[in-house]
């Protein structure tokens, strides 16, 4: 995954065969490490913004782009702009 080696137990609705269990596990893994969409932008400083905040963007003829804040830089001069980085998993990209 994106943060090193991790183990997880996934509970399924009782797959009937080993093949069905393997297929379900492969599908879950594919979704969990799927494609990510990343956005970067500049904005006026916002001291209330925190890592993990969910934001909705409207940009480039798209509306309702939901992203999770994954990083930002806060300027020392209040007149400067802060930069924000965010990402979201693209649901359905690997279906």
C-alpha positions in Angstrom: 0.0 0.0 0.0 1.0 3.6 0.0 2.5 3.5 3.5 4.6 0.3 3.6 3.6 -3.2 4.5 0.4 -3.6 6.5 -1.7 -6.6 7.3 -5.5 -6.6 7.4 -8.2 -9.2 8.0 -11.2 -8.7 5.7 -14.5 -10.3 6.6 -16.6 -11.5 3.6 -20.1 -12.8 3.3 -18.9 -16.5 3.4 -17.5 -17.2 0.0 -18.4 -20.7 -1.1 -15.0 -21.8 -2.5 -11.3 -21.0 -2.2 -11.5 -19.5 -5.7 -14.3 -17.1 -4.7 -12.4 -16.1 -1.5 -9.2 -15.4 -3.6 -11.2 -13.4 -6.1 -12.8 -11.3 -3.4 -9.4 -10.7 -1.7 -7.9 -9.7 -5.0 -10.7 -7.2 -5.7 -10.4 -5.7 -2.2 -6.6 -5.3 -2.6 -7.0 -3.7 -6.1 -9.4 -1.2 -4.7 -7.3 -0.4 -1.6 -4.2 0.4 -3.6 -6.0 2.0 -6.5 -5.3 5.2 -8.3 -5.2 8.5 -6.5 -6.1 11.9 -7.7 -3.9 14.7 -6.3 -4.5 18.4 -6.2 -2.3 21.4 -5.2 -3.5 24.9 -4.9 -2.7 28.3 -3.3 -5.1 30.2 -1.1 -5.1 32.9 1.6 -3.7 31.6 4.9 -6.3 29.6 6.9 -5.1 28.7 10.4 -8.2 26.5 10.9 -7.2 24.1 8.1 -5.8 20.8 9.4 -4.3 17.7 7.9 -7.1 15.2 7.3 -9.7 17.9 6.7 -12.1 17.1 3.9 -12.5 19.9 1.3 -14.7 20.2 -1.8 -13.2 21.8 -4.9 -14.7 23.4 -7.9 -12.1 23.7 -10.7 -11.6 23.2 -14.4 -15.3 22.7 -15.3 -15.6 20.1 -12.5 -17.7 20.6 -9.3 -17.9 18.7 -6.1 -14.3 17.3 -6.2 -13.9 15.8 -2.7 -10.3 15.7 -1.4 -8.5 15.1 1.9 -5.9 17.6 2.9 -2.5 15.7 3.1 -0.1 18.7 3.5 0.3 22.4 3.4 2.8 25.2 3.9 1.8 28.2 6.1 3.6 31.4 5.2 5.2 33.5 7.9 4.0 36.7 6.3 0.2 37.0 6.5 0.2 38.7 3.1 1.6 35.6 1.4 -0.5 32.7 0.1 -0.4 29.2 1.7 -0.1 26.1 -0.5 -2.3 23.1 0.1 -1.9 19.5 -1.1 -4.8 17.1 -1.1 -5.7 13.6 -2.5 -8.5 11.2 -2.9 -8.8 7.7 -4.1 -10.5 7.5 -7.5 -13.4 5.1 -6.8 -14.3 2.8 -9.7 -11.1 3.5 -11.7 -10.1 -0.1 -11.6 -13.5 -1.7 -12.0 
